[in-house]
Amino acid sequence: MKKLHERERYFAYRSFLPEWETMKRFRRDGVDTFTLMISNSLNAAGQPYTRYQPVWTGERKYDFSPVDRHVAELQAAVPDAKVIFYMDINPPAWWVRPGPCGLRFDSYMELGKICSSREYLDAVTDYFQSLLRHLETHYAPMVKAYIYTAGATTEWFDRSNGEESIYRLYAYRRWCEEEGLPVPRDIPPRSVREHAEHFPPAPDASKELAERDPALACCGPSGLLRDPVIDRDALNYWKFNNVLIADTVIYFAQKAREVIRPEIELGTTFGYVVGLSTAVTDHCHLDYERVFNTPELDFFLAPGVYWDRGMGGGSGSMIPMETLRLLGKRMLNSCDHRTYTMRSPEQFNPEVNIWRDNAEVAAGIKREFSFNLISHSSTWWFDMLGGWWDSPAARELIPAARKIWDAEAFHPTGEAAEIMVLCDPENMLYLNDRNPGFVPFTRTAQLLLNRAGTPYVVGSFRDLEKQDMARIKLVICQHPFELKPEKLDLLRRHVMHGGRTIVWFFAPGIVNNGQWDEANVQRICGIPFGTPGTSTIEMESWRSVLVSELSALTPEDMRKIVRDAGVRLWCDRALPVFANARFAAVHTGGACSFQISFPMKCRKIVELFTGETYENTDCIEIDAAGPDTRLFKYER
């Protein structure tokens, strides 16, 4: 396997539309890699994804002339273009219609109801491999990579809410048998699979739903956490569904590798478990570690988190990127952040976290680029429906970023973050994402650490075995509800010593030996379950912090936890900081003065966008006149 710094890193452009003039400009600015989407389905607005006709025209019948025209038009605009082909492998709408007795389903919205159907798998495989053979035969010299995806928004989301189909029932029964579980006659009904026994919401929590339609509230408000006994059927069922979607992603990766050249990289969209505000369990990305570890796949892509894109926010990825890094895989971060120059229909809700003027676009571009450079990610400028990158700031800074990228992106470098945030996909199954209280468990840590003035990484519980823990001083366990012996062993061997601090969210070990056990929380963390606010206790050789009320935790609280853990603060203000052993970046959403401190006295520090240089110092003062991001390269 190639080392991480040896893997391909893309600096690329993408649009749903044939934005040829914009592509010509990007090529003049040094960007030579462009994305062409091939799709037969409709997007979330019910419109075709592209302006080219579908190529899947009948049962095992394909017309690749629209693909050839799309490539020819790109070559006319950018003769030396390299291409990432983005393939939406959802079947077209006509494929669903002839299904006998309703036995075909729309994989865009109901992926989980159809993906275990042999008819579906065979049909999609034939189309997918036929398309890949065409591309490999006719366009091999220009292909940089292939991306394949399906499900809702072409991101492998299952939006069928776990509903029954004959294929899902058959697959579920087989899975139960393989797992040594009682084989059920049917899947759990909605009242069971959406139930959670503990911590119910306020009595009027379903009022808004009932006002929209009484049927939406018919199952009543449900709790936040599932019980290991009462909700056992729901836990098993949602685990199965997440395995099912992961199996499908892996299956098509293997089918792609049967056709494409071994040196060509293959990527997909998966692992969106950071910051989702609508669903985690039933969107079915929780088996992401197995997908990430699939040898056929080289990189994964996702947009930046939506809830911290505005000025002053730290943005970041929807994927646990440290897990990818430790596996030697690459991230492709899609920058589709809304800008004031975008051309967009109303469904994009342009008021949400929009970069409102030229200064904000400048600060935003530099922030996203800095994050990608420092986190070893690829960069994808997503010009969704055109106009995203038409501002003066974009025209100036994307070419500048490209020059920095060419000079700096491919050097191996060490890491600097002393904080590790852990996702635990097995324990996320206990969260009921029908309860609005689940949201803080997917975003609180990132939201507050983005304002802590120091870098951090987001990984997975099992990463503790692979991580260089010598530099980690603070570990945040976001979903520590069940700590089985093997997980406690990981914590004891890698975390619970050396003066480290562990922050536990809400209820560590509340599930114990297959039972609900509130007393076990104190046995794990030293603090009784339900202790109000945030509590700290010194253990034998480590510090334990229990956060019982996530919504009450403030950036100042988190900054104090970070400081008390001995983590060095790079910035004296509560601002987003990204850093590794070669680069550091600081973002501010408005005018302010701040100080950035480096881990040693540096021979030279250079701000890479301005060229401003500082020598023989470990600390510099910055006066920002408005929104800004500063990116520094520092040398010992």
PyMOL commands that set and color helices and strands:
alter all, ss='L'
color gray80, all
select helices_A, chain A and resi 4-6+20-28+65-77+93-96+100-102+107-114+118-142+166-178+190-193+207-212+214-217+232-257+288-292+321-326+346-348+358-374+392-408+425-428+436-438+440-449+461-465+469-471+485-494+519-525+550-552+555-564
alter helices_A, ss='H'
color red, helices_A
select strands_A, chain A and resi 11-14+33-38+56-58+61-62+82-88+143-149+265-269+299-303+330-335+378-382+419-423+457-460+474-477+501-505+511-512+515-516+534-538+543-547+577-579+583-588+592-607+613-624+628-635
alter strands_A, ss='S'
color yellow, strands_A
deselect
rebuild
show_as cartoon
